[in-house]
């Protein structure tokens, strides 16, 4: 027996499939502001990281149950029993770099992976986005747009062959992904529907290089807010794109007297967002209302400024999210976490993904 036979028997590092690529593609688009991305694969799922100007870090956390099938095998061979290096799962993951634009274009090769939201115009990406059709719903998606890829041309019956890989693909484009290991391409098998065309894409992968590290220490948090993403989305969408910087100001809530917060006549707002640019400035105050700010924690007066161009990179993920967690530490490091609802119901094993952005504050001399 040759060594080649042993290599053939090695299982691929990753095998994953999904019946509808739209949610997966939406998560990737959320961090698609830099083409080269670092992808880390583990048993728990994907982590996709991009960075810009050594200041902004975007991370998409895509869990294994986002997929209908997900199998991971470590590239690292099991250590011999007499080996002293028996750290187990400490480094049980595989990482590579990939052109993110290419991956997203492959997913959308049939034009059925949802709105592209490319470029700076991503702010309008959701205007014609169709809702996912949940199991048991008889109504078709509304709208006059072409519904190609939403339902099987044969009504979802009788088709075999590709069905064994994608199952029922009447909801959209299906995908099967595989990765053989370091030095191998990421391979995608994509089908528009069970009876329709299929295509195979091989995307070159590169050795992963160290990326920006921006650790956020929870015990140093000075401002923490949880709010509906629609409130923040509406505020940011009204700002002039020519703005240079955006300032986030927070103040401790009013003191509680007799079980109620005492409202001072000229008290500063709990949360204020300021945007300044060539053509003037804009201020937006958020009221002390649980319907707006579901959670608000502020230990002291907070005021930090950020490049508006960096904040605008978060809009694509913000538009697809349900809730936003905004945190700032005592040095001004901003963390924005967006909850990305899963199209699967909880009974189907669906779990929400999330996307996080971390951004450094401007230095005083740059403000």
C-alpha positions as CSV (number, residue, x, y, z in Angstrom):
1,X,0.0,0.0,0.0
2,X,1.3,3.5,-0.9
3,X,1.0,6.6,1.1
4,X,-1.2,8.0,-1.6
5,X,-4.0,5.6,-0.5
6,X,-3.8,6.9,3.0
7,X,-4.1,10.4,1.8
8,X,-7.2,9.6,-0.2
9,X,-8.9,8.2,2.9
10,X,-8.4,11.4,4.8
11,X,-11.8,13.1,5.1
12,X,-12.2,16.7,4.0
13,X,-11.7,19.3,6.7
14,X,-15.1,20.8,6.0
15,X,-18.4,19.5,4.5
16,X,-21.3,21.9,4.8
17,X,-24.6,22.3,2.9
18,X,-27.6,24.6,3.1
19,X,-30.8,24.6,1.2
20,X,-31.1,28.3,0.9
21,X,-27.9,30.4,0.7
22,X,-29.6,33.8,1.3
23,X,-29.0,33.9,5.1
24,X,-25.4,32.7,4.7
25,X,-24.7,35.3,1.9
26,X,-26.3,38.0,4.0
27,X,-23.9,37.3,6.9
28,X,-20.9,37.5,4.5
29,X,-22.1,40.7,3.0
30,X,-22.3,42.2,6.5
31,X,-18.4,42.3,6.6
32,X,-17.8,42.7,2.9
33,X,-16.0,46.1,3.1
34,X,-12.6,44.6,2.5
35,X,-12.0,41.9,-0.1
36,X,-9.4,39.7,1.7
37,X,-11.0,38.0,4.7
38,X,-9.6,35.5,7.2
39,X,-11.8,32.5,7.7
40,X,-11.5,30.2,10.7
41,X,-13.3,26.9,10.7
42,X,-14.0,24.9,13.8
43,X,-16.6,22.4,15.0
44,X,-18.8,25.2,16.2
45,X,-18.9,27.0,12.8
46,X,-17.3,29.8,10.9
47,X,-15.6,33.0,12.0
48,X,-15.0,35.5,9.1
49,X,-12.7,38.5,10.0
50,X,-11.8,41.6,8.0
51,X,-10.0,44.7,9.0
52,X,-9.4,48.2,7.6
53,X,-6.7,50.8,8.3
54,X,-5.6,49.0,11.5
55,X,-8.6,50.7,13.1
56,X,-11.8,48.8,12.2
57,X,-12.3,45.1,12.8
58,X,-15.4,43.3,11.4
59,X,-16.2,39.7,12.5
60,X,-19.1,37.5,11.4
61,X,-19.9,34.6,13.7
62,X,-21.7,31.9,11.6
63,X,-22.6,28.9,13.8
64,X,-22.7,25.3,12.5
65,X,-26.5,25.1,12.9
66,X,-26.8,27.9,10.3
67,X,-26.2,25.1,7.8
68,X,-28.4,22.0,7.2
69,X,-25.3,19.8,7.2
70,X,-22.0,20.7,8.9
71,X,-19.1,18.3,9.4
72,X,-15.6,19.3,10.5
73,X,-12.5,17.2,10.7
74,X,-9.3,18.7,12.2
75,X,-6.3,19.1,9.9
76,X,-4.0,18.3,12.8
77,X,-3.5,14.5,13.1
78,X,-4.1,13.0,16.5
79,X,-1.0,13.1,18.7
80,X,0.5,9.8,19.7
81,X,-0.4,8.6,23.1
82,X,3.2,8.9,24.3
83,X,3.5,12.4,23.0
84,X,4.0,15.2,25.5
85,X,1.9,17.6,23.4
86,X,-1.6,16.6,24.3
87,X,-3.4,19.9,24.3
88,X,-6.5,18.4,22.7
89,X,-8.8,21.1,21.3
90,X,-6.6,24.1,22.0
91,X,-5.8,24.7,18.3
92,X,-8.5,22.5,16.8
93,X,-9.4,24.8,13.9
94,X,-8.3,25.6,10.4
95,X,-7.7,29.0,9.0
96,X,-7.2,30.5,5.6
97,X,-7.6,33.7,3.7
98,X,-10.0,34.1,0.8
99,X,-11.3,36.8,-1.6
100,X,-14.6,37.5,0.0
101,X,-16.1,39.2,-3.1
102,X,-15.5,36.1,-5.1
103,X,-17.2,33.9,-2.5
104,X,-20.3,36.1,-2.5
105,X,-20.4,36.3,-6.2
106,X,-20.3,32.5,-6.5
107,X,-23.2,32.2,-4.0
108,X,-25.2,34.7,-6.2
109,X,-24.2,33.1,-9.5
110,X,-27.9,32.4,-10.3
111,X,-29.0,35.8,-9.0
112,X,-31.0,34.2,-6.2
113,X,-28.8,34.9,-3.1
114,X,-30.6,38.1,-2.1
115,X,-29.8,41.7,-2.7
116,X,-26.2,42.4,-3.5
117,X,-26.0,45.6,-1.6
118,X,-22.6,46.3,-3.2
119,X,-20.6,49.4,-2.8
120,X,-21.6,52.5,-1.0
121,X,-25.2,52.1,-2.0
122,X,-25.8,49.3,0.4
123,X,-28.1,51.6,2.3
124,X,-30.9,50.6,-0.1
125,X,-30.1,47.0,-0.2
126,X,-33.1,45.8,1.7
127,X,-35.8,47.8,-0.1
128,X,-36.8,44.8,-2.3
129,X,-35.5,42.0,-0.1
130,X,-38.1,39.2,0.1
131,X,-38.9,37.5,3.3
132,X,-38.0,33.9,3.9
133,X,-40.9,31.5,3.4
134,X,-41.2,29.4,6.5
135,X,-42.4,25.8,6.4
136,X,-46.2,25.5,6.4
137,X,-46.8,28.8,4.8
138,X,-48.9,28.6,1.6
139,X,-48.6,32.2,0.5
140,X,-46.0,33.1,-2.1
141,X,-43.6,36.0,-1.5
142,X,-45.2,39.3,-2.4
143,X,-43.9,41.6,-5.1
144,X,-43.6,41.6,-8.8
145,X,-40.0,40.7,-8.9
146,X,-38.9,37.5,-10.7
147,X,-39.4,34.6,-8.2
148,X,-36.8,32.4,-9.9
149,X,-35.2,30.2,-7.3
150,X,-37.9,30.5,-4.8
151,X,-39.8,27.4,-5.8
152,X,-38.9,24.3,-7.8
153,X,-40.1,24.3,-11.4
154,X,-41.6,20.8,-10.9
155,X,-43.3,21.7,-7.6
156,X,-40.7,20.0,-5.5
157,X,-41.8,16.5,-6.4
158,X,-40.1,13.6,-8.2
159,X,-36.6,15.1,-8.6
160,X,-33.7,13.0,-7.5
161,X,-30.0,13.0,-7.9
162,X,-29.0,16.5,-6.8
163,X,-31.8,16.2,-4.1
164,X,-29.7,13.9,-2.0
165,X,-27.2,16.8,-1.6
166,X,-29.6,19.7,-1.2
167,X,-32.9,18.2,-0.1
168,X,-35.9,20.4,-0.9
169,X,-34.5,23.5,-2.7
170,X,-37.8,25.1,-3.5
171,X,-37.0,28.0,-1.1
172,X,-33.9,29.2,-3.0
173,X,-30.5,28.3,-4.3
174,X,-28.8,25.4,-2.5
175,X,-25.1,25.0,-1.8
176,X,-22.7,22.3,-0.8
177,X,-19.3,23.5,0.4
178,X,-16.1,21.5,1.0
179,X,-12.6,22.2,1.9
180,X,-9.9,19.5,1.8
181,X,-7.3,21.4,3.9
182,X,-4.4,23.7,3.7
183,X,-3.3,24.5,0.1
184,X,-6.6,23.3,-1.4
185,X,-9.4,25.5,-2.8
186,X,-12.7,26.1,-1.2
187,X,-15.2,24.2,-3.4
188,X,-18.8,25.1,-3.9
189,X,-21.5,23.0,-5.6
190,X,-24.4,25.3,-6.3
191,X,-27.9,24.4,-7.6
192,X,-30.7,26.7,-8.5
193,X,-33.3,24.1,-7.8
194,X,-33.5,20.3,-7.8
195,X,-34.4,20.1,-11.5
196,X,-32.3,23.1,-12.7
197,X,-28.7,23.8,-13.5
198,X,-25.8,23.3,-11.2
199,X,-22.3,24.8,-11.1
200,X,-19.1,24.0,-9.3
201,X,-16.8,26.8,-8.2
202,X,-13.3,26.5,-6.8
203,X,-12.0,29.5,-4.9
204,X,-8.2,29.7,-4.2
205,X,-7.4,30.0,-0.5
206,X,-4.2,31.5,0.9
207,X,-2.3,31.1,4.1
208,X,-3.8,33.0,6.9
209,X,-1.8,36.0,8.3
210,X,-2.1,37.6,11.7
211,X,-4.9,40.2,11.8
212,X,-5.7,43.1,14.0
213,X,-6.4,42.3,17.7
214,X,-8.8,44.7,19.5
215,X,-9.7,42.9,22.8
216,X,-12.7,44.4,24.6
217,X,-12.5,44.0,28.4
218,X,-16.1,43.9,29.9
219,X,-14.9,45.1,33.3
220,X,-13.7,48.4,31.6
221,X,-17.1,49.1,29.9
222,X,-18.3,52.7,30.6
223,X,-21.3,52.7,28.3
224,X,-23.5,49.7,27.3
225,X,-26.7,50.0,25.4
226,X,-29.1,47.5,23.8
227,X,-31.7,48.9,21.4
228,X,-33.7,47.8,18.4
229,X,-31.6,48.1,15.2
230,X,-34.3,50.1,13.5
231,X,-33.7,53.1,15.8
232,X,-30.0,53.2,15.1
233,X,-30.5,52.4,11.4
234,X,-33.0,55.3,10.9
235,X,-30.6,57.7,12.7
236,X,-27.5,56.8,10.7
237,X,-29.4,56.8,7.4
238,X,-30.3,60.4,7.8
239,X,-26.8,61.6,8.2
240,X,-25.0,63.3,5.4
241,X,-22.5,61.0,3.8
242,X,-20.0,63.8,3.7
243,X,-19.7,63.8,7.5
244,X,-16.1,63.4,8.8
245,X,-16.7,62.2,12.3
246,X,-19.4,60.8,14.5
247,X,-19.4,61.4,18.2
248,X,-21.2,59.2,20.7
249,X,-22.1,60.9,24.0
250,X,-23.5,59.1,27.0
251,X,-24.5,60.4,30.5
252,X,-25.6,58.4,33.6
253,X,-29.4,58.1,33.9
254,X,-31.2,60.4,36.4
255,X,-31.2,59.3,40.0
256,X,-34.0,57.1,41.3
257,X,-36.2,58.7,44.0
258,X,-39.0,56.8,45.6
259,X,-38.8,54.1,43.0
260,X,-38.9,56.6,40.1
261,X,-36.3,58.4,38.1
262,X,-36.2,62.1,38.8
263,X,-36.3,64.0,35.6
264,X,-34.2,67.2,35.8
265,X,-35.5,70.1,33.7
266,X,-32.2,70.7,31.9
267,X,-30.5,67.3,32.3
268,X,-28.2,66.2,29.5
269,X,-29.5,63.5,27.3
270,X,-28.7,59.9,28.2
271,X,-27.6,59.2,24.6
272,X,-26.6,61.7,21.9
273,X,-25.1,61.1,18.5
274,X,-23.4,64.0,16.8
275,X,-22.2,64.1,13.2
276,X,-20.0,66.8,11.9
277,X,-18.8,67.6,8.4
278,X,-18.1,70.2,5.8
279,X,-21.7,71.4,5.5
280,X,-22.6,71.5,9.2
281,X,-23.4,69.2,12.1
282,X,-26.4,67.1,13.2
283,X,-27.4,66.1,16.7
284,X,-29.8,63.3,17.6
285,X,-30.9,62.6,21.2
286,X,-32.4,59.3,22.3
287,X,-35.2,59.6,25.0
288,X,-35.1,57.7,28.3
289,X,-37.7,55.2,27.1
290,X,-37.5,51.4,27.5
291,X,-39.2,51.1,24.1
292,X,-36.2,52.8,22.6
293,X,-33.3,51.9,24.9
294,X,-34.0,48.4,26.1
295,X,-30.8,48.4,28.2
296,X,-28.8,51.5,29.3
297,X,-25.8,51.4,31.6
298,X,-23.5,54.4,31.9
299,X,-21.0,54.8,34.7
300,X,-19.8,58.3,33.9
301,X,-20.0,61.0,31.2
302,X,-18.8,59.5,28.0
303,X,-17.8,61.3,24.7
304,X,-15.7,59.6,22.0
305,X,-15.4,60.4,18.3
306,X,-14.9,58.0,15.4
307,X,-14.4,58.3,11.6
308,X,-17.8,58.4,10.0
309,X,-16.4,56.4,7.1
310,X,-15.7,53.5,9.5
311,X,-19.1,53.7,11.2
312,X,-20.8,53.6,7.8
313,X,-19.1,50.2,7.1
314,X,-21.5,48.7,9.7
315,X,-24.7,49.8,7.8
316,X,-25.0,46.7,5.7
317,X,-25.0,44.4,8.8
318,X,-27.2,46.9,10.7
319,X,-29.9,46.7,8.0
320,X,-30.3,42.9,8.3
321,X,-30.1,42.8,12.1
322,X,-32.9,42.8,14.7
323,X,-31.1,44.2,17.8
324,X,-27.9,46.2,18.4
325,X,-25.6,46.1,21.4
326,X,-23.4,49.2,21.6
327,X,-20.5,49.2,24.1
328,X,-17.6,51.6,24.7
329,X,-14.7,51.0,27.1
330,X,-12.8,53.6,29.1
331,X,-10.3,54.1,26.3
332,X,-13.0,54.7,23.6
333,X,-12.9,51.3,21.9
334,X,-16.3,50.9,20.3
335,X,-18.0,47.5,20.0
336,X,-21.2,47.1,17.9
337,X,-22.8,43.7,17.9
338,X,-25.7,43.0,15.6
339,X,-28.1,40.1,16.1
340,X,-28.8,38.4,12.8
341,X,-32.1,36.4,13.1
342,X,-32.0,32.9,11.6
343,X,-34.7,32.1,8.9
344,X,-35.1,28.8,10.6
345,X,-37.5,28.4,13.5
346,X,-36.1,27.3,16.9
347,X,-37.9,23.9,16.5
348,X,-35.8,23.4,13.3
349,X,-32.6,24.0,15.2
350,X,-32.2,27.5,14.0
351,X,-29.8,29.7,15.9
352,X,-29.2,33.4,15.4
353,X,-25.8,34.5,14.2
354,X,-24.2,37.9,15.0
355,X,-21.8,40.3,13.5
356,X,-19.4,42.5,15.5
357,X,-17.5,45.6,14.7
358,X,-14.8,47.1,16.8
359,X,-13.5,50.5,16.1
360,X,-10.8,52.6,17.7
361,X,-11.6,56.2,18.8
362,X,-10.0,59.2,17.2
363,X,-7.0,60.7,19.0
364,X,-7.5,64.0,20.6
365,X,-5.3,65.8,18.1
366,X,-7.3,64.4,15.2
367,X,-10.7,65.5,16.5
